[in-house]
């Protein structure tokens, strides 16, 4: 009985933390404009594997990823960390363009597939192509979810849910830090 109580208490604590974090950031409004979106350093000389055209699968060691990625991106991409809701630079973005994997440069999503969800992370109803992402079961944090990984480097991008808009009914809920963006006019 003590084990069940312990598990129940852990679930209550985790849910409480999620609610507090969500409520603390819900009232924050961000005006995202094109200059804010272009703050990406798309030229990444420290990452020789970054490419918007190469789709060859990458198989690097964790040490190599740690060496070439900024710390926050490394934690999300390689260790499935999650940025706080309503804090990423793309959650509220509404500019036409293409989203790429920030770790390897693989094309992932078009802005036409992006929609305004209330979750606090950039959300898309479909991927760029069938090979741009990989889906994997995820039972972390005591929940059954489906993790979305980059189809080229295997980096964690976020999760997919079945509560998105037509035509797919899917919601690819992504971490902004795991994405780079290039507007159509560039």
N, C-alpha and C positions, 0 to 999 in steps of 0.2 A: 504494500500500500504506500509505503514511503517513497518508492521509486516513482509511482504514478503521480504522487503529489509533487515530487521534485521536477518531473517532466512538465507537469501542468504549470508550475510556478515559472519555469524557464520560458515556456511559451508565452505566458502572460507578460513577463518582463520584456521579451523581444517585441511583442505586439505593442506594448506601451511605448517602447523606444521609437518604433516606427511611427506611431501616431504623433508623438511629441515632435519628432523631426519634421514630419509632414506639416503639422500645424504651425510650427515655428517658421517655416519657409513659405507657406501658402500665400500669405499676404504680400510677399515680395513681388513687385512688378518690374519687368525688365524691358527696356526698349532696345531691341536688337536691330542694329542697322548693318549695312554692308561693310562698313569699315571695321566694325567689331568682329564680323565673321572672317575677315581677311587677316586676322592676327596670327593665323597658322604659319609656321615656317615650313612651307611645302618643300622647299629645298632643304634636304636633310643630309648634309655631308657626313654626319656622324653615323648614319645608317646606310651602308652600301647596298642593302637589300630593298630599300624603298623604291617602288616603281608603280606608275599608273598603267603600264602596259604589260609587264611581265606577270603571268599567272602561274608560273612554275611554283609548285608547293615548296615551302621552306621547312627545313628540319634543323633548327638551330638549338644549341644547348641553352639551358636557362642562364648560364653564366654569360653567354654571348648576348642574349636579349637584355640582360641587366646592364651590360656594357654600352649598348647602343640606344636604349630607350630612356627618356626622362623618367625619374623615379615614380611619379604619379601614374603615368601611362604604363610603366612596367607592372605596377601593382594591379591595375585593372586588367590589362591585357594578359599577363602571365599568371596572376594569382586570383583572378575573378573578383577583385575588390569592386565596390560600387560607389559612385559619387553620390552625394546627397541630392535629393530631388530639388528641382527648381534652381540649381546652382550652375549647371553646365551651360556653355555658351550657345548650344543649339536647341535647347528644349523649347524655346519660344521663337525660333528663327522662321522667317517667311520669305526667303529669297530663292529664286530659281537657280538650280545648279546641281552638282553631283557631290555625294558624300563618299569618302574613301576610308579605308582602314588606316588609322594613324600610325600603326606599327609597321605595316608593309606596303601601303599604297594601293591595295586591291580596291577596285571600284565595287561599292556595296549597294547604294541606294540613290535614286533620283528624287529631287525635291517634290515632283508630282505625286510621289507615293507617300509623302510626309503628311501627317494630319495632326490637328490640335487635340491631343488627349489631355486629360487632367492629371496625369500621373507624375509630371515634373521632369520627365526625360524625353528626348526626341523620340517620336514614334512614327513608324512607317507601316503601311499595310502590305507591301511586297518588296522583295529584294530585287536588285538590278538584274540578275540572272540566276539560274538554278545552282550554279557552282560558286556564287559569290559568298554564300554562307553555308555552314554545316550546323545541324541541330543535334543536341545531345541531351539525354535525360539528366536532370539535376535534382538531387534530393537533399541538398544542403539546407541548413536553417530549419529543418523539420518540415519542409514543404516539398511537394512534387511539382517541379517546373521543367521547362525545356530551355536549355542554355543555347545561345546563338554564338557561334564561333566564326571567325574569318575563314573563308574557304582556302585562302592561300597560306596564311601563317598559323592558323589555329588559335589565334588570340581571342580572348573573351571580349565580346561586344555588349552583351546584355542577355535578355530573355525574350521569348515569344509567348504570347497569350492568345486565346481564342475570343477576344472581346473587341476586335477591331472593326472598322467599317467595311462595307462592300467595296470591291467585289470579292475580296478574299476572306473577310472576317477575322483577319490576323492583326496582331499588334506587336511589331518588332520594337521592343522597348530598349533603347540603346543608351549607353553612357556617352555623353558628349566628348569626354576626353579620349575615347577610343576612335573618334571620327575626325577626319580632316574634311574641309569643304572648299570647293572651288565654284564660284558663281559662273553662270553661263556666259557672262560678258567678258570673261578673262581667258 
